[in-house]
Amino acid sequence: MRLFIFSSILTLFSGQILANQHPAANADSKQPQEPYQSIEAIHQSVLQHVKQKLGQKLFEPSIDIRRLSPELKLRNCQSDLQIQDNNLDDYAGRMTISVHCLEPKWRVFVPVNVDGKLPVVKTTKGIIKKAVIQADEITIDYIPYRQVPNGAMIDIEKAVGMRAKRSIGANDILKIRDLQPPYWVFKGHGVNIVTRISGIEVRTRGTALKNAVEGQQVDVENNSSKKIVKGIVIAPSTVLVP
């Protein structure tokens, strides 16, 4: 009888020791939440924001985030990380992105440097002064954005038809200040003469006596009456006579 009681006590005592060594086996306990905010999560939030802001503005973009110290201890954010960017229009160069938490409240600043290339219009051959820019004389090239000069042309379609203010060398970047608007009316070429009387539009044919651009006044000879009239260029080969 005493042997049975001693054996039972020993069994209970051993079971208690095992329970103390493996508390998870007897309790449905959860893993404690990480007490500190993930620094990598902050970096990823900044990276996604910069990528979204960048969109398709730069080619071959490079985003360099100056990483926060791994020793930085921030209480784990209980809400979504908030991004604040005071320069949304700046998509290249150096920028500083603010990341803050609402609960608990804290804020950090993450420096970022964005590099990449931008399209520019370049000449494929030399262009003489006053020449009209032709499609086969220019091309699109991609250069580091820091090397893009002020006023550089980036739309090749807008460059075609413009006139050179000066001689432009081969492989030069076209700049707005180097170009003049295209002629819409050419000396000696036929034009439409438009006259509006009491809401009625009358069109006749004429000949331009000089070159003219959009909105410029130009002398035109009426082909029927041979009279010379003054008109305003309103469209290619079209002159409005008030």
C-alpha positions, 0 to 999 in steps of 0.5 A: 500500500505504501509502495503504491502511494509513493509511486503515485506521488513520484508520477505526479511530481515528474509530470509537474517537472515536465509541465514546467519545462514545456509550458507551451504544451499546456497553454495555448500561448501566442508568440509575443509581438516584436517590441521594436519597429522593423527598420527594413519596413521603413526602408521599403515604404520609402522605396515604394513611395519613390517608385510611385512618384518616379513613374515613367519619368526617368529611364534606367532609374537608380534609387539609393536609400541611405539606410537608417542605423540598425541600432535605432529602436522605435516602438512597433507601429500599431498603424500604417506607416505614414509618408510625408514628401514636401517635394512631390514634383522633384523626382530626381536628385537628392530628397528627404522623405519623412516616415511617421507613426500615429500610434505610438507617435514617432518620426524619422527622416530618410535621405534618398538619391535618385539618378537616371536618364532623360530623353533629349532631341539630338541632331544627326547632322549639321543644320545651317541657320534658318533651315527647317528641321527635317525628321531625318536630321534629328533623333532621340538620345537618353543621357544622365538627367544631370547632363540635360541642359536647360531648355533642351527639346525632349519631344522629337515631333515638336522639333520637326518643322521648326527653324534653326536660329543659328547653325547647329553642329552634328550630335548637338542637343537641340534647345528651345532658344536655338529654334524658331516657330515653323513657317505656316505660309511660304513666299510665292506659295498658294494660300487660302484667303478667308473672309467672314462677312455677317457670319458667312465665311468666304474663301478665295485663293491667293499667293503669299508675298513673304514667309510668315508664322502662326499669328503673323501678319502677311501680305497676300495677293488675291489671284482673282482681283490681283489686289494685295491684302493684309491678313493674319496667318491662322493655319498652315497655308491659310490667312484670315483677312478681317 
